[in-house]
Amino acid sequence: MTVTTSETQEKAISRVLHAIDAIRAGQMVIMVDDEDRENEGDLVFAAEHVSADKINFMAREARGLVCLAVAPAVIDRLKLPMMTDTGKQVSTKSTAFTVSIEARHGVSTGISAADRAETIRVAIDEKSTPDDIVVPGHVFPLKAKSGGVLERSGHTEGSVDLVRLAGLKPAAVICEIMKDDGTMARMPDLEVFSRRHNMPVVSIADLIEFRLLRDSLVEEVARSQVETPAGVFGARCFRNVVDGAQHFALVKGESFHADQVVEVRVHRQRPLIDVFSSRETGRKLVDYGLNLLKSSDHCVVLYLSHPGGSQAFSDDTLEMRPVADAIAGNGTPGLAQGGNKWRAMDPRLYGIGAQILRQLGVRRMRIHVSTPRSLKGLAGFGLEIVDSVVIGH
């Protein structure tokens, strides 16, 4: 039997509601990635319900790193610096670790289950100040994006969204689930784990779908026609309601029906590279997008600005080696310093781009990418990739 979209949504909603009930009751749930990403699972429970027993269970049964995922306001209240600055080499997953923490009082070595539980209790207490914690410690805070899974489809955002939906403080304790041999547990292993411990399983895609029925992070603010070297195309401007960043799309095709396969090129704005670089870099990728519009009947070229709109030039400067060499055609502009390949698109932009494509009516797409990459969380947005074209291959 073919499962309809409404049936799929109902199943996702049911899984989320089951997980919300468990979280509200102080129980743990298993949160899984989409199969096109890590396909890993984290144990999650609300930080309000922390106990030494729960921390010990995570350490014994899940075996991963016990972390405290929180809303940005918690990080701001405790004045916690991030573990790395934006200029340093960062994880490809863009997991937002702060410095590790410990409660100033009421703990001994800090590593015991009871000590870590106490540190978490202190951290999430609205009355706590920076004077109530010390660094470094044995609890690892993670800063969730304000827009949750609609902004970044990661375990950090998913766990904070889940506890918020349960009506609890925006703080969750999470821990990766590993197998006995130390390798990561995948979906078949997680299903066994779920049955053994009677825990519900919910996916990040489920949460995205659940939240999309309630809210969105982007709104269309303008539309017009724009003349380009490749022709005249529809232009649509969207604004991120969280940080105010504006993104725009060039569109060919009056409307897209549900089965229509749309050619899609998503380009991250890099002004210095896009405009001034002279080698195989952003300018040629912009031209590729324009030529794709010209040659296709149904096409969207999405041009995404940097989250917050404030770091595009500084990021480009770091990415070019150096800017002067790139403009002059020396070296290999566009390469991350000390690296040998393009930086991947900021994971914060995936959710925003997916919502824009959804608002444009795209459901099925052939995506054109500059480097092979895994595109995460798209199922929850109702988007299907039917094919992926690597530019230049």
N, C-alpha and C positions, 0 to 999 in steps of 0.2 A: 504494500500500500504506500502511495506517495504521501509524505507528510507535508501538510500545507504550512504556509508561513504562520498562520494564526496558531496552529497546533504547536509549532516550534516555540513561538513566543510564550504560549501557556506553560509549556514544560520548563522554560527558562525562569519564568515568573514563579512557578511552583518551587523550583530548586532554591531560588533566592529567598522566598518567604520561609521555607523550611530552615535555611541557614540563619535567617534573622531571628527566628524563634529560638534556635539553639544558642545563639550568641547572647540574646537577652536573658536566657536562663542560666548563663554562666558556663555553658558547655563549649567544647572546641569543635571547629569545623575544618574541613580540608579545602583549601582554595587552590585550584589548578590553573595553569597557563593554557592558552590555546595550543593545539597540536602543532601549529606553524611557528611556535616560539620555543621556549625551553621545554615545554611539556613536563613541567615539574610541579610539585605540590608543596604547599606550606601548611603547617598547623596554625590555626588562628583562634585566639580568644580575646574577649574584651579586657583591656588593661584594668578596668574597674574591678574585675573579678579575679585579679591575680592572687596566687597563693604559692607557697613553697612547693606544694604537691604538684601544681600545674607546671611550674618551671622544671621540677625534677622529671615529670613525665616527658616533657619536650626533650630534655637532655638525654634521657634514657631511650625513648622510643623513636623520636624523630632524628636526633643526633646532629642536626644542623646548628647554625649560629642563632642564638636567641636574640631577637631584636625588638625594639619598641618603635612601632610605626605611629606617627602622630601628625596632627594638623600643624600647619606653619605657626599658628598662634602659640603652641606649646614651645616650639623652638625659640620663638621671639621672647617669650616670657622668661625662659631660662638663659637667654643670651648665649646660645650654643653656636660656636663657629662650625662651618662645614669642615669635613675631614680634608677636602682639597679645594683650592680656589679654581675658578673657571679657567685660568690660564694653564693649569697643570694637566698632565695626561690623566684622563678619567676613564672609568669603566665603560665599556660599550653599552651596558644596560642602563647607564646614567642613574644608578641607584644612589639616592641622596643621603649618604652617611654623614652624620655630624661626628664630632669627637665623642669618644666613649665616656660614660658617666658613672658615678657612684654616689650614693647618699652620703652626706657629710657625717651624719650621726646614725646610730642604730645598726651599724654593720661591723663585721670584723675584717676578714680578708676581702670580702666583696664578691667572691666567686660562688659561695654556697647558694643553693636554691633559695634559702630563706633570705640571704643578703640581696640577691638579685630581685626577689619579690619586693623587698623593702625599698630598694632603689626605684623600682617602677612606681610604687605607691607614692613616693615623694615627688617624682617627676611629674605625675599627672595631677597632683594636688594643686588646684588653682591658687592656693595661698603660698605655694612654694616660690622661692626667688633663687637667683643664681647663687646666693650664699648657702643654700641648702644642699648643694651638690658640689662634688669635686671632679676634676678630670686629670688623667684618664681613669677609666673604670672598667667594669665588666658587663655593662649594659650598653647596647649599641642603638642609639636613636636613629630613625629614618624619617626624613621630612617629606611628607606627602604633598603632591601638587594640590592647589586650592580647588581645582576642578575635578579632582578624583579621577576615576577611570575614564571619564570623557576627555580628560586632558592627557593622561598618561596611563596606558593599560598595563600596570604592574601590580605585583603583590602588595606593595606599600600602599598604593592608592585604593586597591580593592579592599584591603582589610580595614582601612579607615572609613571608607564608604559603608562597609557592612555594619560596623559598630554605630555609625551615625544613623543608619536606617533603623537600627534597633533602639534608637533613642538614648544612647549612652554617650559618654565622653568620647571625643574623636581621638582615641588612642587604642591601639591593639598590639598584643604580643604575638609575634610570628616567628616561625622556625622552619627551615627547609627539612623535608623528609628524605632520609637516606636509607639505603638498604643495609643489611648486615655486613656486606662486603665493602661498604664505604662508598659505593657508587650511588648516583641519584636515583631515587624511586621514580618510575614512569607510570603512566596511567594504569596499566594492569596491576602493578604493585600497589598503587594508591587505592584501587578498588578493594584489594585484599585487606589493606590497612583499615579502610573504612568499615568493612564488614566485621573485622576482628574487634574494633573498638567502638562500633556502633556510632559512627560519626557521619553526618551528611557531607556530601561533596557539592561544591558550587564552583563554577568557572568564572574567570574574569569576563569572558564573553557574555555569560548570563547576566552579570552585574551591569555591563554596558547596555545590554538590551533592556533591562529593567529600568535603568536611569533614563534611557532615551525616550521611554514612554512618558516620562515626567518632566524632563528638562533638557536643555541644550546649551552649549557654551558659545555658540556662534550665532550671529544675526546678520542678515543682509542689510547693508546700509546704503548701497548705491548700485545702479546699473546703467550702462550706456553702450555705445559702439566705439571701438577703437581701431584706428587705421595703423597697420603694421606693414613692414616690408613684404610680408606674405599675404596680405589681404586685410579686409575689414571683418572683425569678429566681435561677438558680444563680450562685454566686460562686466563682471559682477564683483563687487567689493563686499567683504565680510569682516566683521569685527568680533574679536574675542572678548566676551563680556567680563572675563576675569581680569585680564591684564591690559585690555584696550588695544592690543596689537591688531593691525589690519592686514588682511590677506586678499589677494584677488585672483580671479579665474578668467581665462579667455576660453570662450565656449563656441563650438561650431555644432549646429544642429538645434532646431527650435525646441525639441523636447525629446526625452529618452524614455522608451517604454521599458517595462520590467525585464524583457528578454534581450534588450538591445545591448550588444557588446560595444562599449565605448573605449576609444583609445585614450589613455590617460598618461600624462607626464606631470610629475610633481617635482617642483624645483625649489630648493631652499634659497632664499635671498642671501646673496653674498656680494654686496655692492662693489667692493674693490676688485674682486675676481671677475664678476660678471661684466664690468665696464672696462677695466683697465688692463687686465691680464692679456698677454699676447700669445700664449701657447694653448695646449689642449685642455682648456679649463672651462670656467663658467660661461664665457661668451658663446662658445660653440654649443654648449648644452642649451642655452637660451635659443640659439638659432635652430637647434634640433626640434625644440618644442614648436617654434613657429612653422617650420616645414611640415611637422606632423599635422598641425591644424590645416595647412594648405592642402595636404594630400589625402585627408580623411573626410568622411562624410559626417561622422559623429566623434567629437573629440573634446577633451578638456585639458587645458594646461593650467595647472595650479601653481601659483607663485606665493610661497609662504614666507612671511617675514620672521625674524628672530622672536622667540617668546619675549614679550615685554617691549620689543622693538628697540632696546637700548644698547645691545652688544654686537650688532651686526658688523660694524667697522672694526671693533677691537678683535672680534673672533677672526675676521678676515686677515687682519694684520698678523695674528699668531699663525694662521694657516698658510700664509704665503712665506716663502723662504729666500730672502726677505721681500718686501713689497717692491723695492727698487729693482731687484733682480727680475722679478716677475714681469714688471712693466717693460724692462729692457729686453726680455726674452732670454735671460740667462738662468741657469739652474733648472729646476722643475717646479714652476709655480703651481700652487694648489695642493701641494703635498704637505701633510702635517710634518712639523719639524722633527727630524730624526726618524720619520716613518717612511713607508714605501707605498702607501695607498691613500685614496681619498678618505677623509673623515666621513663616517656614516651620518645620515640625517639625524638631527636631534630627536630622540624618542619622544620628547614633549610635543612634537608637531604631528605625530601620527594620528592621535585622536582628533585634533583640530582639523587636519586635512580630511579625515574620514567623514567627519560631520558635514564639512562643506560639500564633498562629493555627494553625500546622501541628500542634502538640500537641493543640489542641482538635478537630482533625479537619477543619478548613476546607481545601478544595482550590480551590473556585471561589467567587468572591464579587462582590457588588455593593457597592462601597465609597462611603461618604458622606463628603465632604470639605468643609471650610469655604472653601477656595480651590483653584482648579485647580492641580495640581502633577504632576510626573513622579515616579512611584514606582519606585525603582530596585532591581534585584537580585532581584525576586520570582520570576522563573522558576527560579532555582537552589534556591529553597525549595519548589518544587512548587506554587506558588500562581498562580492565573489570575484576572485581573480581567475579568469579563464586561461590566461597566458601571461608570461613575463618575457619582455624583450630587453636584452642587455645591449645598450647603445654601443655600436662599434664592433659587435660580434656577429 
